[in-house]
Amino acid sequence: MQVIDTSTPTPPAGHLLIQTEAIGVGGVDAVIRRGTVSGSGFGPGYVPGSEVAGIVTKTGEGVDRIWVGRRVWAFTGVGGGYAEHAIASVGNVVALPEGLSTVDAVALGSAAPVAHFALAQARFTAGESVLVRGASGSIGIAAVELASRGGAGSVTVTASSASRGERLRGYGATHVLDRDGNGEGPGLFDVIIDIVAGSALPRFIERLAPNGRMVLVGVVAGYPPSDFGMTLLGAFQKSLTLSTFSLDTVPAADRDRTRIELFDAAVRGDIHAVVQDVLPLDRAADAHRRMDEGTVFGRLVLRP
């Protein structure tokens, strides 16, 4: 990763130019940079970053100039966010409520809606047992809080250390397992929200209760074994469900309404933006090193 100077871009029709104040460092950024999703067209010159928050400074053709000067959160797509000025489609921008900082906005803007809709896709209902695999990141923490607020019978997490597990208890976790799923807690789960995937995925499919549902929202440990479906077939009589989830499949109006509701919940203190550190933009490579080391709890944020 290299820091370069370039000219300030001009927003095309239907887009906004945002002077960034906070830039989220997401797991997907690291996955792309590592080459985990090789073959997807990412190469030299790619600028990471999918979410920013800041001030709108210019609008493209067809965009109401009422946006200029407003504090916003924005999804920039699969890249383009690690910059002092970022461009986003007006359909991927929401105004920030008073009382929510731009740093907190990029800790929640993508993560909290993913957690919300993943639980909905899992048809989670009050009283059910939930496992959040890879709970120390921003999506995982949001899933823990939302499941707990939703009346889960238990919220179990996997964590890489006891100290992380204790911190997750503060957000609603009732049981803590290690990365391999060992520890005291329920043997089976009605719902598993999985951010990790990787080679261990089949072992966690085996932890689903009858009629259990697993929703895969990330692949931070890489793709699962090519034959992982055999684990589902081997448990045919348990009527298990495994699905993937992407916010891209949620209608824009539903996505934006939910994001605004979650931002408002954060202002009230009902959910929390967990930010481990705020680094200067030119230390983006250091942020990625910390992501690779697996030492980040919550979200790292870059500030120009």
DRENBAVO-603373 format. One line per field, with one value per residue (C-alpha): residue in three letters; residue number from 0; x, y, z. Coordinates in steps of 0.02 Angstrom, whole numbers. Example, Ala and Ser with C-alpha at 12.3 -4.5 7.8 and 13.67 -1.06 7.14 Angstrom:
<recs>
residu: [ALA:SER]
num: [0:1]
u: [615:684]
v: [-225:-53]
w: [390:357]
</recs>
This chain:
<recs>
residu: [MET:GLN:VAL:ILE:ASP:THR:SER:THR:PRO:THR:PRO:PRO:ALA:GLY:HIS:LEU:LEU:ILE:GLN:THR:GLU:ALA:ILE:GLY:VAL:GLY:GLY:VAL:ASP:ALA:VAL:ILE:ARG:ARG:GLY:THR:VAL:SER:GLY:SER:GLY:PHE:GLY:PRO:GLY:TYR:VAL:PRO:GLY:SER:GLU:VAL:ALA:GLY:ILE:VAL:THR:LYS:THR:GLY:GLU:GLY:VAL:ASP:ARG:ILE:TRP:VAL:GLY:ARG:ARG:VAL:TRP:ALA:PHE:THR:GLY:VAL:GLY:GLY:GLY:TYR:ALA:GLU:HIS:ALA:ILE:ALA:SER:VAL:GLY:ASN:VAL:VAL:ALA:LEU:PRO:GLU:GLY:LEU:SER:THR:VAL:ASP:ALA:VAL:ALA:LEU:GLY:SER:ALA:ALA:PRO:VAL:ALA:HIS:PHE:ALA:LEU:ALA:GLN:ALA:ARG:PHE:THR:ALA:GLY:GLU:SER:VAL:LEU:VAL:ARG:GLY:ALA:SER:GLY:SER:ILE:GLY:ILE:ALA:ALA:VAL:GLU:LEU:ALA:SER:ARG:GLY:GLY:ALA:GLY:SER:VAL:THR:VAL:THR:ALA:SER:SER:ALA:SER:ARG:GLY:GLU:ARG:LEU:ARG:GLY:TYR:GLY:ALA:THR:HIS:VAL:LEU:ASP:ARG:ASP:GLY:ASN:GLY:GLU:GLY:PRO:GLY:LEU:PHE:ASP:VAL:ILE:ILE:ASP:ILE:VAL:ALA:GLY:SER:ALA:LEU:PRO:ARG:PHE:ILE:GLU:ARG:LEU:ALA:PRO:ASN:GLY:ARG:MET:VAL:LEU:VAL:GLY:VAL:VAL:ALA:GLY:TYR:PRO:PRO:SER:ASP:PHE:GLY:MET:THR:LEU:LEU:GLY:ALA:PHE:GLN:LYS:SER:LEU:THR:LEU:SER:THR:PHE:SER:LEU:ASP:THR:VAL:PRO:ALA:ALA:ASP:ARG:ASP:ARG:THR:ARG:ILE:GLU:LEU:PHE:ASP:ALA:ALA:VAL:ARG:GLY:ASP:ILE:HIS:ALA:VAL:VAL:GLN:ASP:VAL:LEU:PRO:LEU:ASP:ARG:ALA:ALA:ASP:ALA:HIS:ARG:ARG:MET:ASP:GLU:GLY:THR:VAL:PHE:GLY:ARG:LEU:VAL:LEU:ARG:PRO]
num: [0:1:2:3:4:5:6:7:8:9:10:11:12:13:14:15:16:17:18:19:20:21:22:23:24:25:26:27:28:29:30:31:32:33:34:35:36:37:38:39:40:41:42:43:44:45:46:47:48:49:50:51:52:53:54:55:56:57:58:59:60:61:62:63:64:65:66:67:68:69:70:71:72:73:74:75:76:77:78:79:80:81:82:83:84:85:86:87:88:89:90:91:92:93:94:95:96:97:98:99:100:101:102:103:104:105:106:107:108:109:110:111:112:113:114:115:116:117:118:119:120:121:122:123:124:125:126:127:128:129:130:131:132:133:134:135:136:137:138:139:140:141:142:143:144:145:146:147:148:149:150:151:152:153:154:155:156:157:158:159:160:161:162:163:164:165:166:167:168:169:170:171:172:173:174:175:176:177:178:179:180:181:182:183:184:185:186:187:188:189:190:191:192:193:194:195:196:197:198:199:200:201:202:203:204:205:206:207:208:209:210:211:212:213:214:215:216:217:218:219:220:221:222:223:224:225:226:227:228:229:230:231:232:233:234:235:236:237:238:239:240:241:242:243:244:245:246:247:248:249:250:251:252:253:254:255:256:257:258:259:260:261:262:263:264:265:266:267:268:269:270:271:272:273:274:275:276:277:278:279:280:281:282:283:284:285:286:287:288:289:290:291:292:293:294:295:296:297:298:299:300:301:302:303]
u: [0:65:12:-5:-61:-196:-316:-483:-613:-769:-931:-1020:-1207:-1304:-1155:-1087:-911:-875:-732:-696:-679:-680:-648:-692:-563:-669:-636:-680:-540:-414:-489:-470:-293:-239:-304:-431:-553:-423:-491:-616:-526:-430:-253:-123:-201:-348:-398:-475:-617:-805:-875:-837:-917:-890:-957:-1032:-938:-1005:-1145:-1150:-1282:-1457:-1419:-1507:-1381:-1468:-1342:-1196:-1131:-1223:-1140:-1163:-1116:-1083:-1051:-921:-936:-797:-664:-619:-642:-460:-448:-468:-611:-724:-867:-1028:-1193:-1331:-1426:-1288:-1284:-1381:-1377:-1305:-1411:-1354:-1254:-1172:-989:-919:-801:-946:-1042:-911:-902:-1088:-1143:-1110:-1086:-1248:-1363:-1272:-1299:-1481:-1528:-1424:-1526:-1684:-1628:-1597:-1778:-1714:-1848:-1844:-1792:-1680:-1497:-1377:-1193:-1093:-934:-797:-884:-741:-761:-888:-1016:-998:-1018:-1173:-1245:-1215:-1301:-1448:-1476:-1469:-1589:-1702:-1725:-1610:-1615:-1425:-1292:-1132:-977:-812:-662:-474:-440:-524:-504:-599:-732:-754:-771:-905:-1001:-1017:-1115:-1232:-1137:-1187:-1058:-883:-799:-626:-600:-625:-790:-724:-783:-935:-1097:-1240:-1196:-1313:-1382:-1540:-1450:-1267:-1206:-1037:-914:-765:-799:-631:-583:-677:-848:-909:-876:-993:-1127:-1126:-1170:-1339:-1492:-1634:-1709:-1555:-1505:-1330:-1303:-1131:-1090:-902:-751:-615:-529:-549:-668:-733:-685:-762:-856:-932:-1106:-1082:-1096:-1270:-1319:-1250:-1372:-1517:-1645:-1607:-1678:-1534:-1518:-1359:-1367:-1255:-1304:-1256:-1332:-1337:-1496:-1591:-1702:-1623:-1770:-1768:-1579:-1577:-1723:-1641:-1472:-1551:-1644:-1481:-1390:-1530:-1515:-1330:-1368:-1486:-1355:-1456:-1313:-1131:-998:-840:-684:-515:-410:-413:-259:-202:-246:-63:-52:-179:-47:-21:-207:-204:-57:-158:-305:-191:-125:-303:-284:-424:-579:-717:-664:-509:-544:-435:-440:-369]
v: [0:171:350:456:631:653:789:814:717:790:701:631:641:569:575:681:736:713:790:644:663:476:321:146:8:-143:-329:-330:-204:-325:-474:-383:-325:-500:-572:-684:-636:-646:-643:-507:-372:-288:-240:-102:69:4:122:28:86:66:186:364:505:689:847:858:990:968:883:807:840:795:800:929:1055:1049:911:1033:1066:919:791:621:438:360:192:216:42:-87:49:232:275:293:473:652:670:526:506:414:391:496:333:272:424:462:619:598:638:766:685:552:582:541:416:324:331:230:106:71:124:-42:-160:-130:-150:-309:-379:-324:-399:-557:-592:-558:-677:-808:-782:-752:-739:-704:-850:-932:-974:-874:-899:-756:-827:-696:-578:-458:-356:-220:-335:-463:-338:-266:-441:-477:-317:-336:-519:-476:-330:-446:-562:-705:-850:-850:-759:-859:-789:-855:-749:-765:-726:-727:-538:-512:-630:-529:-369:-452:-498:-311:-301:-444:-607:-741:-875:-867:-1001:-1002:-990:-1178:-1175:-1250:-1188:-1185:-1146:-1223:-1374:-1327:-1163:-1107:-967:-944:-779:-819:-684:-802:-950:-1035:-1216:-1236:-1193:-1375:-1397:-1253:-1317:-1470:-1356:-1309:-1372:-1456:-1324:-1217:-1076:-1015:-851:-819:-633:-638:-743:-661:-831:-872:-984:-1144:-1316:-1352:-1501:-1411:-1447:-1629:-1580:-1513:-1669:-1778:-1694:-1706:-1755:-1597:-1483:-1360:-1200:-1110:-948:-805:-625:-461:-289:-276:-382:-265:-135:36:112:-27:-17:171:172:38:125:287:193:113:280:351:200:237:418:352:230:75:10:60:108:18:102:34:171:320:333:462:417:397:254:146:11:5:-18:-166:-243:-237:-316:-457:-483:-509:-386:-266:-259:-163:-47:48:219:328:516:629]
w: [0:-47:-11:-168:-213:-343:-398:-313:-414:-491:-449:-601:-625:-479:-362:-219:-173:12:110:223:410:453:349:406:392:356:351:167:135:211:118:-48:-8:44:-119:-32:-170:-307:-482:-442:-539:-398:-448:-444:-422:-323:-181:-34:75:61:191:240:338:314:232:58:-40:-217:-310:-482:-614:-558:-372:-262:-198:-29:9:5:181:260:373:293:297:127:48:-90:-166:-163:-153:-159:24:81:20:77:-48:-94:-218:-182:-270:-193:-167:-50:63:223:329:504:656:781:920:811:770:599:682:762:597:503:646:628:454:367:514:608:456:406:581:583:416:444:602:502:365:500:556:731:864:1050:1159:1030:1057:950:911:836:760:749:868:904:745:713:630:769:909:826:805:990:1044:926:972:1156:1134:1033:1180:1133:1256:1251:1149:1131:1047:983:1029:1013:1195:1365:1379:1217:1278:1437:1337:1231:1388:1415:1252:1291:1267:1391:1344:1270:1165:1088:900:881:974:1135:1304:1417:1328:1231:1126:985:920:834:742:694:620:543:489:478:361:324:348:513:441:433:619:657:539:652:799:725:818:721:605:640:524:486:394:320:311:286:239:343:362:178:85:166:99:-70:1:152:83:126:310:275:180:317:437:316:448:551:413:424:325:270:174:127:155:71:97:-93:-89:28:-57:-41:52:183:200:223:345:451:447:507:645:701:700:809:925:944:991:1125:1187:1141:1032:1032:908:963:895:947:870:753:640:513:334:288:414:322:298:487:510:391:482:641:551:492:668:729:871:826:937:852:712:659:583:473:481:343]
</recs>
